[in-house]
């Protein structure tokens, strides 16, 4: 028996000991063994088993079973579902990027009730634009590929060719990289009457002596962003658009066509460099943005901009760290295997927690992570 076959046999024995109902797919385990030779005794290197179940991007939810005396549990574990294959196109049929624009490199701690919360669903199609004279062309604001995202209050997702991916954008909408942005709560508190909105937005830049040219420039752009790229309620979006078209320095043109041949009204203003302009095309009848053209960044075509619920398939793509406290090491190993987490173990003395049971985990319960994320489990050594 070679090393790879011995590894598979050991893994089968380990799983059979703690959860006999798990099916071990040796055909998938052995290739994983070739990639990971160093395995700590007792299952520390559970990252080797992450290929079980294939490359499915829909994570399986596993809840602990009956708690037994001494902190042990019975784990009725079912095998992970077979992969169905990741999506290759957005909901509008556009090819998707391979990687998320702003990947979550650290665990995301979502707000309570994040699965049932409201999200800002945005589907765009990019088109490269011409750089203004004297300006170096940058990447298109969107992409030549399609983009589909769900922006939430504390947790966001982007659809890629590999499936939904966590995004780490915080609880605000980014306004051209400016430090001052609006949280969902602050946007909900903004007035929906254009004159009052004008004063509220300008006051947000409290280090600017309004109406300085810089303050007015920021006001034009943030009004445009609220009308196009922010999770604003319909009333706030309409007020932001009306404010934008009434501001000094904004040229308005009726009955224009966007890149999809949709009819709308265009608002054009200078932004940043002297040769840089930005144009927003808006459907006033339906209160919807159609397109943003930027002489430096290119063109973003808005196909969907709506407040909606998060699809279950997207929510299921994130792995939520369960409550592992009071479990035994064997139970935790089963959970890590089933949830596709790379768990490692540390020990710590405790006067209150029995020897061999879990004191804590890092990330803690409730954090959202991606497939194969490392999780450190602290086990009690007793008093």
Secondary structure as UniProt FT lines:
FT   HELIX           3..18
FT   TURN            20..21
FT   HELIX           26..35
FT   TURN            41..44
FT   HELIX           46..51
FT   TURN            52..55
FT   HELIX           69..71
FT   TURN            91..92
FT   STRAND          95..96
FT   TURN            101..102
FT   STRAND          108..109
FT   TURN            112..113
FT   HELIX           114..116
FT   STRAND          118..127
FT   TURN            133..134
FT   STRAND          146..151
FT   STRAND          156..160
FT   TURN            161..162
FT   STRAND          163..167
FT   TURN            170..171
FT   STRAND          172..173
FT   TURN            176..177
FT   STRAND          182..183
FT   HELIX           184..189
FT   HELIX           194..204
FT   TURN            206..207
FT   TURN            210..211
FT   HELIX           213..228
FT   HELIX           234..246
FT   TURN            248..249
FT   STRAND          250..257
FT   TURN            259..260
FT   STRAND          263..270
FT   TURN            274..275
FT   STRAND          277..283
FT   TURN            284..287
FT   STRAND          288..294
FT   TURN            295..297
FT   STRAND          298..309
FT   HELIX           312..315
FT   TURN            316..317
FT   STRAND          319..320
FT   TURN            325..326
FT   HELIX           329..339
FT   STRAND          342..348
FT   TURN            355..356
FT   STRAND          357..362
FT   TURN            365..366
FT   STRAND          367..369
FT   TURN            371..372
FT   STRAND          374..380
//
